[in-house]
């Protein structure tokens, strides 16, 4: 379900991780924007309407769990699936991610093939993305 029309927002403060993830997803022909902070992501979300948000739990200006909850309370964002990409990997951490509203959770370090497969799976699920595209 790639093709350049699906838009992704990566919220990740580690520049290397954000750059690599962006590169891999752009190779799959997604339109990708990156934000290093929750503040920057909020700014993007005013005009950029992603089909999926990839979110780190450890942001410099916000707890990723709290930011995910915030997104799920906003009518324009509530339908957007959130995939956590996090070094926090205990079973309790993963459960906390899902309880905050996330649709999926991938722990660092991760394989890019798995990440792409999970992104594609989330974008295929009806009703999760509010897909507007044919």
DSSP file (Angstrom, degrees, kcal/mol; ACC not computed):
  #  RESIDUE AA STRUCTURE BP1 BP2  ACC     N-H-->O    O-->H-N    N-H-->O    O-->H-N    TCO  KAPPA ALPHA  PHI   PSI    X-CA   Y-CA   Z-CA
    1    1 A X              0   0    0      0, 0.0     5,-0.1     0, 0.0     2,-0.1   0.000 360.0 360.0 360.0  32.5    0.0    0.0    0.0
    2    2 A X        +     0   0    0      1,-0.1    27,-0.2     3,-0.1    28,-0.1  -0.247 360.0 129.9 -88.2-173.4    2.9    2.3   -0.8
    3    3 A X  S    S-     0   0    0     25,-0.5    27,-0.2    26,-0.4    26,-0.1   0.484  82.5 -84.5 138.9  13.1    2.9    4.8   -3.6
    4    4 A X  S    S+     0   0    0     25,-1.8    26,-0.1    24,-0.3    25,-0.1   0.302 110.8  90.9  84.5 -12.2    3.9    8.1   -2.2
    5    5 A X        +     0   0    0     25,-0.1     2,-0.4     2,-0.1    25,-0.1   0.708  63.9  88.5 -91.5 -19.0    0.4    9.2   -1.1
    6    6 A X        -     0   0    0     23,-0.3    25,-2.5    -5,-0.1     2,-0.4  -0.646  68.3-151.7 -81.7 133.3    0.7    7.8    2.4
    7    7 A X  E     -a   31   0A   0     -2,-0.4    44,-3.5    42,-0.2    45,-1.1  -0.883  11.4-170.1-113.6 136.0    2.2   10.3    4.8
    8    8 A X  E     -ab  32  52A   0     23,-3.1    25,-2.2    -2,-0.4     2,-0.5  -0.939  11.1-155.9-124.7 144.3    4.2    9.5    7.9
    9    9 A X  E     -ab  33  53A   0     43,-2.1    45,-3.0    -2,-0.4     2,-0.6  -0.986   9.0-160.8-118.6 122.4    5.4   11.6   10.8
   10   10 A X  E     -ab  34  54A   0     23,-2.8    25,-2.8    -2,-0.5     2,-0.7  -0.907   2.8-168.0-102.1 122.9    8.4   10.4   12.8
   11   11 A X  E     +ab  35  55A   0     43,-3.4    45,-2.5    -2,-0.6     2,-0.3  -0.892  33.6 137.6-112.9  99.2    8.8   12.0   16.2
   12   12 A X        -     0   0    0     23,-2.2    25,-0.1    -2,-0.7    47,-0.1  -0.981  42.6-159.0-149.8 124.5   12.3   11.0   17.3
   13   13 A X  S    S+     0   0    0     -2,-0.3     2,-0.8    45,-0.2    23,-0.1   0.686  73.2  89.7 -84.3 -17.5   14.9   13.0   19.1
   14   14 A X     >  -     0   0    0      1,-0.2     4,-2.8     2,-0.1     5,-0.2  -0.715  67.2-156.3 -81.0 111.9   17.9   10.9   18.1
   15   15 A X  H  > S+     0   0    0     -2,-0.8     4,-2.5     1,-0.2     5,-0.2   0.858  89.1  50.8 -60.4 -39.0   18.9   12.4   14.7
   16   16 A X  H  > S+     0   0    0      2,-0.2     4,-2.6     1,-0.2    -1,-0.2   0.940 112.8  45.3 -65.2 -46.6   20.6    9.2   13.4
   17   17 A X  H  > S+     0   0    0      1,-0.2     4,-2.8     2,-0.2     5,-0.3   0.941 114.6  48.4 -61.3 -47.4   17.6    7.0   14.2
   18   18 A X  H  X S+     0   0    0     -4,-2.8     4,-2.5     1,-0.2    -1,-0.2   0.912 112.7  48.9 -59.3 -43.2   15.2    9.6   12.7
   19   19 A X  H  X S+     0   0    0     -4,-2.5     4,-2.6    -5,-0.2    -1,-0.2   0.921 113.3  45.6 -64.2 -45.6   17.4    9.9    9.6
   20   20 A X  H  X S+     0   0    0     -4,-2.6     4,-2.6     2,-0.2     5,-0.2   0.930 114.6  47.2 -64.5 -45.6   17.7    6.2    9.0
   21   21 A X  H  X S+     0   0    0     -4,-2.8     4,-2.5    -5,-0.2     5,-0.2   0.925 113.1  49.6 -63.0 -43.6   14.0    5.5    9.6
   22   22 A X  H  X S+     0   0    0     -4,-2.5     4,-2.6    -5,-0.3     5,-0.2   0.941 110.9  49.8 -59.1 -47.3   13.1    8.3    7.3
   23   23 A X  H  X S+     0   0    0     -4,-2.6     4,-1.8     1,-0.2    -2,-0.2   0.935 111.8  47.4 -57.6 -49.2   15.5    7.1    4.6
   24   24 A X  H  X S+     0   0    0     -4,-2.6     4,-0.8     1,-0.2    -1,-0.2   0.916 114.9  45.8 -60.9 -43.8   14.1    3.5    4.7
   25   25 A X  H  <>S+     0   0    0     -4,-2.5     5,-1.9     1,-0.2     3,-0.3   0.839 109.3  54.2 -72.5 -31.9   10.5    4.7    4.6
   26   26 A X  H ><5S+     0   0    0     -4,-2.6     3,-1.6    -5,-0.2    -1,-0.2   0.838 102.1  59.2 -68.3 -30.5   11.1    7.1    1.8
   27   27 A X  H 3<5S+     0   0    0     -4,-1.8    -1,-0.2     1,-0.3    -2,-0.2   0.781 101.5  54.7 -65.1 -25.5   12.6    4.2   -0.2
   28   28 A X  T 3<5S-     0   0    0     -4,-0.8   -25,-0.5    -3,-0.3   -24,-0.3   0.357 125.5-109.9 -86.4   4.7    9.2    2.6    0.2
   29   29 A X  T < 5 +     0   0    0     -3,-1.6   -25,-1.8     1,-0.3   -26,-0.4   0.783  69.1 144.1  71.7  32.8    7.8    5.8   -1.4
   30   30 A X      < -     0   0    0     -5,-1.9     2,-0.6   -27,-0.2    -1,-0.3  -0.699  55.4-119.4 -88.8 151.9    6.1    7.2    1.7
   31   31 A X  E     -a    7   0A   0    -25,-2.5   -23,-3.1    -2,-0.3     2,-0.4  -0.856  41.9-169.2 -87.7 123.5    6.1   11.0    2.3
   32   32 A X  E     -a    8   0A   0     -2,-0.6     2,-0.3   -25,-0.2   -23,-0.2  -0.955  19.9-178.1-127.3 133.1    7.9   11.4    5.6
   33   33 A X  E     -a    9   0A   0    -25,-2.2   -23,-2.8    -2,-0.4     2,-0.4  -0.936  15.6-150.6-119.4 150.2    8.4   14.3    7.9
   34   34 A X  E     -a   10   0A   0     -2,-0.3     2,-0.4   -25,-0.2   -23,-0.2  -0.946  10.6-173.0-123.6 145.8   10.5   14.2   11.1
   35   35 A X  E     -a   11   0A   0    -25,-2.8   -23,-2.2    -2,-0.4     3,-0.0  -0.994  14.6-158.9-132.5 139.5   10.2   16.1   14.3
   36   36 A X  S    S+     0   0    0     -2,-0.4    24,-0.5   -25,-0.2     2,-0.3   0.571  78.0  31.6 -93.8 -10.5   12.7   16.0   17.2
   37   37 A X  S  > S-     0   0    0     22,-0.1     4,-2.1    23,-0.1     5,-0.1  -0.930  79.1-115.2-141.1 162.9   10.3   17.2   19.9
   38   38 A X  H  > S+     0   0    0     -2,-0.3     4,-2.7     2,-0.2     5,-0.2   0.875 117.8  57.0 -64.2 -37.2    6.6   17.0   20.7
   39   39 A X  H  > S+     0   0    0      1,-0.2     4,-1.7     2,-0.2    -1,-0.2   0.933 108.1  45.5 -59.6 -47.1    6.5   20.8   20.3
   40   40 A X  H  > S+     0   0    0      1,-0.2     4,-2.1     2,-0.2    -1,-0.2   0.896 111.8  52.6 -63.8 -40.6    7.8   20.5   16.7
   41   41 A X  H  X S+     0   0    0     -4,-2.1     4,-2.5     1,-0.2    -2,-0.2   0.911 105.6  54.2 -62.3 -42.6    5.4   17.6   16.0
   42   42 A X  H  X S+     0   0    0     -4,-2.7     4,-0.6     1,-0.2    -1,-0.2   0.897 107.7  51.6 -57.8 -40.0    2.4   19.7   17.2
   43   43 A X  H >< S+     0   0    0     -4,-1.7     3,-1.0     1,-0.2     4,-0.5   0.923 110.3  47.4 -63.1 -45.3    3.5   22.4   14.7
   44   44 A X  H >X S+     0   0    0     -4,-2.1     4,-3.5     1,-0.2     3,-1.6   0.903 104.7  61.2 -60.2 -41.5    3.6   19.9   11.8
   45   45 A X  H 3< S+     0   0    0     -4,-2.5    -1,-0.2     1,-0.3    -2,-0.2   0.617  89.3  70.9 -68.1 -11.0    0.2   18.5   12.8
   46   46 A X  T << S+     0   0    0     -3,-1.0    -1,-0.3    -4,-0.6    -2,-0.2   0.819 124.3   5.7 -70.7 -30.1   -1.5   21.9   12.2
   47   47 A X  T <4 S+     0   0    0     -3,-1.6     2,-0.5    -4,-0.5    -2,-0.2   0.600 118.4  74.4-126.9 -21.7   -1.0   21.5    8.5
   48   48 A X     <  -     0   0    0     -4,-3.5     2,-0.8    -5,-0.2    -1,-0.1  -0.862  59.5-162.4-100.8 124.5    0.4   18.0    7.8
   49   49 A X        -     0   0    0     -2,-0.5   -42,-0.2    -3,-0.1    -4,-0.1  -0.804  13.9-162.4-110.2  91.1   -2.1   15.2    8.1
   50   50 A X        -     0   0    0     -2,-0.8   -42,-0.2     1,-0.1     3,-0.1  -0.328  22.6-146.6 -74.3 154.4   -0.1   12.0    8.5
   51   51 A X  S    S+     0   0    0    -44,-3.5    30,-0.7     1,-0.3     2,-0.3   0.598  89.2  16.3 -87.6 -15.4   -1.6    8.5    8.0
   52   52 A X  E     -bc   8  81A   0    -45,-1.1   -43,-2.1    28,-0.2     2,-0.5  -0.976  65.9-149.4-157.0 142.1    0.7    7.1   10.7
   53   53 A X  E     -bc   9  82A   0     28,-2.4    30,-3.0    -2,-0.3     2,-0.6  -0.977   5.9-158.6-116.8 127.3    2.8    8.6   13.5
   54   54 A X  E     -bc  10  83A   0    -45,-3.0   -43,-3.4    -2,-0.5     2,-0.4  -0.935  23.8-170.3-102.9 120.7    6.0    6.8   14.6
   55   55 A X  E     -bc  11  84A   0     28,-2.5    30,-2.5    -2,-0.6     2,-0.3  -0.939  21.4-146.1-127.3 130.0    6.7    8.0   18.1
   56   56 A X        -     0   0    0    -45,-2.5     3,-0.2    -2,-0.4    30,-0.2  -0.661  14.6-142.6 -83.7 146.1    9.7    7.7   20.5
   57   57 A X  S    S+     0   0    0     28,-0.3     7,-3.3    -2,-0.3     2,-1.0   0.816  89.3  62.7 -77.9 -30.0    8.8    7.4   24.2
   58   58 A X  B     +E   63   0B   0      5,-0.2     2,-0.2     6,-0.1   -45,-0.2  -0.654  66.4 161.8-103.0  79.7   11.8    9.5   25.3
   59   59 A X        -     0   0    0      3,-1.2     3,-0.4    -2,-1.0   -22,-0.1  -0.656  45.4-123.8 -93.4 153.1   11.4   12.9   23.9
   60   60 A X  S    S+     0   0    0    -24,-0.5   -23,-0.1    -2,-0.2    -1,-0.1   0.767 108.9  30.1 -68.0 -23.6   13.3   15.9   25.3
   61   61 A X  S    S+     0   0    0      1,-0.2     2,-0.3     0, 0.0    -1,-0.2   0.382 125.4  22.4-117.9   3.5   10.2   17.9   26.0
   62   62 A X  S    S-     0   0    0     -3,-0.4    -3,-1.2    -5,-0.0     2,-0.5  -0.985  74.1-106.6-163.6 152.8    7.5   15.3   26.7
   63   63 A X  B  >  -E   58   0B   0     -2,-0.3     4,-2.4    -5,-0.1     5,-0.2  -0.759  32.6-135.6 -79.8 128.8    6.9   11.8   27.7
   64   64 A X  H  > S+     0   0    0     -7,-3.3     4,-2.5    -2,-0.5     5,-0.2   0.841 103.6  55.9 -57.1 -35.6    5.9    9.8   24.6
   65   65 A X  H  > S+     0   0    0     -8,-0.3     4,-2.2     2,-0.2    -1,-0.2   0.935 109.7  45.2 -62.5 -45.6    3.1    8.1   26.5
   66   66 A X  H  > S+     0   0    0      1,-0.2     4,-2.4    -3,-0.2    -2,-0.2   0.890 112.6  51.4 -65.0 -38.7    1.6   11.5   27.5
   67   67 A X  H  X S+     0   0    0     -4,-2.4     4,-2.4     2,-0.2    -1,-0.2   0.887 108.6  51.4 -66.6 -38.1    2.0   12.8   24.0
   68   68 A X  H  X S+     0   0    0     -4,-2.5     4,-2.2     2,-0.2    -2,-0.2   0.931 110.3  48.8 -62.9 -45.2    0.2    9.8   22.5
   69   69 A X  H  X S+     0   0    0     -4,-2.2     4,-0.9     1,-0.2    -2,-0.2   0.911 110.3  52.2 -59.5 -42.2   -2.7   10.3   25.0
   70   70 A X  H >X S+     0   0    0     -4,-2.4     3,-0.9     1,-0.2     4,-0.6   0.923 108.9  49.9 -59.4 -45.7   -2.8   14.0   23.9
   71   71 A X  H >< S+     0   0    0     -4,-2.4     3,-1.1     1,-0.2     6,-0.3   0.897 106.5  55.2 -60.6 -40.9   -3.0   13.0   20.2
   72   72 A X  H 3< S+     0   0    0     -4,-2.2    -1,-0.2     1,-0.3    -2,-0.2   0.680 104.4  55.1 -70.0 -16.5   -5.8   10.6   20.9
   73   73 A X  H << S+     0   0    0     -3,-0.9     2,-0.6    -4,-0.9    -1,-0.3   0.594  89.4  88.7 -88.8 -13.0   -7.8   13.4   22.5
   74   74 A X  S XX S-     0   0    0     -3,-1.1     4,-2.4    -4,-0.6     3,-1.8  -0.764  73.7-143.4 -89.2 122.5   -7.6   15.6   19.4
   75   75 A X  T 34 S+     0   0    0     -2,-0.6     4,-0.4     1,-0.3    -1,-0.1   0.845 100.7  52.2 -53.2 -36.6  -10.4   15.0   16.9
   76   76 A X  T 34 S+     0   0    0      1,-0.2    -1,-0.3     2,-0.1    -4,-0.1   0.647 122.5  30.2 -75.9 -12.8   -8.0   15.6   14.0
   77   77 A X  T X4 S+     0   0    0     -3,-1.8     3,-2.0    -6,-0.3    -2,-0.2   0.565  90.5  93.3-118.1 -15.0   -5.5   13.1   15.3
   78   78 A X  T 3< S+     0   0    0     -4,-2.4    -3,-0.1     1,-0.3    -2,-0.1   0.803  89.5  48.3 -55.9 -33.4   -7.6   10.5   17.2
   79   79 A X  T 3  S+     0   0    0     -4,-0.4     2,-0.5    50,-0.1    -1,-0.3   0.573  86.8 103.5 -84.5  -9.4   -7.9    8.2   14.2
   80   80 A X  S <  S-     0   0    0     -3,-2.0    49,-0.2    -9,-0.1   -28,-0.2  -0.612  74.1-126.0 -79.7 122.6   -4.2    8.2   13.3
   81   81 A X  E     -c   52   0A   0    -30,-0.7   -28,-2.4    -2,-0.5     2,-0.5  -0.399  20.4-149.3 -66.4 144.1   -2.4    5.1   14.3
   82   82 A X  E     -c   53   0A   0     19,-0.3    21,-2.8   -30,-0.2    22,-1.4  -0.964   7.8-164.6-116.3 129.6    0.6    5.5   16.5
   83   83 A X  E     -cd  54 104A   0    -30,-3.0   -28,-2.5    -2,-0.5     2,-0.3  -0.963  16.0-142.4-112.7 115.3    3.5    3.1   16.4
   84   84 A X  E     -cd  55 105A   0     20,-2.3    22,-3.1    -2,-0.6     2,-0.5  -0.598  13.4-170.1 -75.9 137.2    5.9    3.4   19.3
   85   85 A X  E     + d   0 106A   0    -30,-2.5     2,-0.3    -2,-0.3   -28,-0.3  -0.937  31.8 152.4-125.2 103.3    9.6    3.0   18.5
   86   86 A X  E     - d   0 107A   0     20,-2.3    22,-2.5    -2,-0.5   -30,-0.1  -0.955  59.2-142.0-144.6 149.6   11.3    2.8   21.8
   87   87 A X  S    S+     0   0    0     -2,-0.3     2,-0.8    20,-0.2    -1,-0.1   0.632  83.9  97.4 -79.3 -16.1   14.2    1.5   23.8
   88   88 A X        +     0   0    0      1,-0.2    -2,-0.1     5,-0.1   -31,-0.0  -0.647  48.2 156.3 -73.7 109.9   11.8    1.0   26.7
   89   89 A X        +     0   0    0     -2,-0.8    -1,-0.2     4,-0.1    18,-0.1   0.299  16.1 121.0-130.1  11.4   11.1   -2.7   26.2
   90   90 A X  S  > S-     0   0    0      1,-0.1     4,-2.3     4,-0.0     5,-0.2  -0.381  76.2-108.4 -69.3 158.4   10.0   -4.4   29.3
   91   91 A X  H  > S+     0   0    0      1,-0.2     4,-2.4     2,-0.2     5,-0.2   0.886 122.8  52.8 -54.7 -37.9    6.5   -6.1   29.1
   92   92 A X  H  > S+     0   0    0      2,-0.2     4,-2.6     1,-0.2    -1,-0.2   0.887 107.0  52.3 -65.1 -38.3    5.2   -3.3   31.3
   93   93 A X  H  > S+     0   0    0      2,-0.2     4,-2.0    -3,-0.2    -2,-0.2   0.924 110.8  47.0 -61.7 -44.9    6.6   -0.6   29.0
   94   94 A X  H  X S+     0   0    0     -4,-2.3     4,-2.2     2,-0.2    -2,-0.2   0.925 112.4  49.2 -64.5 -44.9    4.9   -2.2   26.0
   95   95 A X  H  X S+     0   0    0     -4,-2.4     4,-2.8     1,-0.2    -1,-0.2   0.908 108.9  53.5 -61.2 -42.1    1.6   -2.5   27.8
   96   96 A X  H  X S+     0   0    0     -4,-2.6     4,-1.2     1,-0.2    -1,-0.2   0.892 107.0  53.2 -59.0 -39.0    1.9    1.1   28.9
   97   97 A X  H  <>S+     0   0    0     -4,-2.0     5,-1.9     2,-0.2     3,-0.4   0.937 111.6  43.5 -61.6 -47.7    2.4    2.0   25.2
   98   98 A X  H ><5S+     0   0    0     -4,-2.2     3,-1.5     1,-0.2    -2,-0.2   0.900 111.2  55.1 -65.1 -39.2   -0.8    0.2   24.1
   99   99 A X  H 3<5S+     0   0    0     -4,-2.8    -1,-0.2     1,-0.3    -2,-0.2   0.733 101.0  59.7 -67.1 -21.0   -2.7    1.6   27.1
  100  100 A X  T 3<5S-     0   0    0     -4,-1.2    -1,-0.3    -3,-0.4   -28,-0.2   0.567 131.3 -90.0 -82.3  -8.0   -1.8    5.1   26.0
  101  101 A X  T < 5S+     0   0    0     -3,-1.5   -19,-0.3    -4,-0.4    -3,-0.2   0.436  74.8 149.8 117.2   1.2   -3.5    4.6   22.7
  102  102 A X      < -     0   0    0     -5,-1.9    -1,-0.3     1,-0.1   -19,-0.2  -0.320  38.3-153.0 -68.0 149.7   -0.7    3.1   20.5
  103  103 A X  S    S+     0   0    0    -21,-2.8     2,-0.3     1,-0.2   -20,-0.2   0.673  78.0   4.2 -92.1 -22.8   -1.6    0.7   17.7
  104  104 A X  E     -d   83   0A   0    -22,-1.4   -20,-2.3    -7,-0.1     2,-0.4  -0.969  60.8-148.2-157.1 166.4    1.8   -1.1   17.7
  105  105 A X  E     -d   84   0A   0     -2,-0.3     2,-0.4   -22,-0.2   -20,-0.2  -0.966  10.0-175.6-147.3 121.4    5.1   -1.1   19.6
  106  106 A X  E     -d   85   0A   0    -22,-3.1   -20,-2.3    -2,-0.4     2,-0.3  -0.976  18.4-141.2-120.3 132.4    8.5   -1.8   18.2
  107  107 A X  E     -d   86   0A   0     -2,-0.4     2,-0.3   -22,-0.2   -20,-0.2  -0.679  29.8 -85.1 -96.8 148.4   11.6   -2.0   20.5
  108  108 A X  S    S+     0   0    0    -22,-2.5     2,-0.1    -2,-0.3     3,-0.0  -0.721 107.8  48.4 -89.1 142.9   15.1   -0.7   19.8
  109  109 A X  S    S+     0   0    0     -2,-0.3     2,-0.3     1,-0.1    -2,-0.1   0.623  87.0 166.4 -71.7 156.3   17.2   -2.1   18.4
  110  110 A X        -     0   0    0     -2,-0.1     2,-0.4    -4,-0.1    -2,-0.1  -0.897  37.7-112.1-136.4 161.7   14.9   -3.1   15.5
  111  111 A X     >  -     0   0    0     -2,-0.3     4,-2.4     1,-0.1     5,-0.1  -0.815  18.7-139.3 -96.4 137.2   15.2   -4.5   12.0
  112  112 A X  H  > S+     0   0    0     -2,-0.4     4,-2.7     1,-0.2     5,-0.2   0.844 102.8  57.5 -65.1 -33.1   14.1   -2.2    9.2
  113  113 A X  H  > S+     0   0    0      2,-0.2     4,-2.1     1,-0.2    -1,-0.2   0.929 109.7  44.9 -62.5 -43.8   12.4   -5.0    7.4
  114  114 A X  H  > S+     0   0    0      2,-0.2     4,-2.5     1,-0.2    -2,-0.2   0.917 112.1  52.0 -65.1 -43.1   10.2   -5.6   10.4
  115  115 A X  H  X S+     0   0    0     -4,-2.4     4,-2.5     1,-0.2    -2,-0.2   0.935 110.7  47.4 -59.6 -46.8    9.5   -1.9   10.9
  116  116 A X  H  X S+     0   0    0     -4,-2.7     4,-2.7     1,-0.2    -1,-0.2   0.913 111.6  51.4 -61.1 -42.4    8.4   -1.5    7.2
  117  117 A X  H  X S+     0   0    0     -4,-2.1     4,-2.3    -5,-0.2    -1,-0.2   0.900 111.2  47.3 -62.6 -40.7    6.2   -4.6    7.5
  118  118 A X  H  X S+     0   0    0     -4,-2.5     4,-2.4     2,-0.2    -1,-0.2   0.896 111.7  50.3 -68.7 -39.7    4.5   -3.2   10.7
  119  119 A X  H  X S+     0   0    0     -4,-2.5     4,-2.1    -5,-0.2    -2,-0.2   0.947 112.3  47.6 -60.6 -48.2    4.0    0.2    9.0
  120  120 A X  H  X S+     0   0    0     -4,-2.7     4,-1.0     1,-0.2    -2,-0.2   0.895 111.1  51.2 -61.1 -40.7    2.5   -1.5    6.0
  121  121 A X  H >X S+     0   0    0     -4,-2.3     4,-1.1     1,-0.2     3,-0.5   0.915 110.1  48.9 -64.0 -43.0    0.2   -3.6    8.2
  122  122 A X  H 3< S+     0   0    0     -4,-2.4     3,-0.4     1,-0.2    -1,-0.2   0.884 110.3  51.1 -64.5 -37.1   -1.0   -0.6   10.2
  123  123 A X  H 3< S+     0   0    0     -4,-2.1    -1,-0.2     1,-0.2    -2,-0.2   0.678 107.8  54.2 -75.4 -16.1   -1.8    1.3    7.0
  124  124 A X  H << S+     0   0    0     -4,-1.0     2,-0.3    -3,-0.5    -1,-0.2   0.719  82.1 103.5 -85.1 -23.7   -3.8   -1.7    5.6
  125  125 A X  S >X S-     0   0    0     -4,-1.1     3,-1.2    -3,-0.4     4,-0.8  -0.436  74.6-126.7 -68.3 120.3   -6.1   -1.9    8.6
  126  126 A X  T 34 S+     0   0    0     -2,-0.3    -1,-0.1     1,-0.2    -2,-0.1  -0.377  88.9  16.5 -66.1 142.2   -9.5   -0.5    7.8
  127  127 A X  T 34 S+     0   0    0      1,-0.1    -1,-0.2    -2,-0.1    -2,-0.1   0.166 105.3  87.2  86.4 -20.0  -10.8    2.2   10.1
  128  128 A X  T <4 S+     0   0    0     -3,-1.2   -47,-0.2     1,-0.1    -2,-0.1   0.872  97.3  29.8 -79.7 -36.3   -7.4    2.8   11.8
  129  129 A X  S  < S-     0   0    0     -4,-0.8    -1,-0.1   -49,-0.2     3,-0.1   0.582  92.7-128.8-102.6 -10.2   -6.1    5.4    9.3
  130  130 A X        -     0   0    0      1,-0.2    -4,-0.1   -51,-0.1   -50,-0.1   0.924  38.2-149.0  61.3  40.6   -9.3    7.1    8.1
  131  131 A X        +     0   0    0      1,-0.2    -1,-0.2    -8,-0.1    -4,-0.0  -0.128  29.9 177.0 -54.7 132.7   -7.9    6.4    4.6
  132  132 A X        +     0   0    0     -3,-0.1     2,-0.3     0, 0.0    -1,-0.2   0.350  53.8  87.9-111.6  -0.3   -9.0    9.0    2.1
  133  133 A X              0   0    0      1,-0.1    -2,-0.0  -128,-0.0  -127,-0.0  -0.732 360.0 360.0-110.0 150.7   -7.0    7.6   -0.8
  134  134 A X              0   0    0     -2,-0.3    -1,-0.1     0, 0.0    -3,-0.0   0.441 360.0 360.0 -82.9 360.0   -7.9    4.9   -3.4
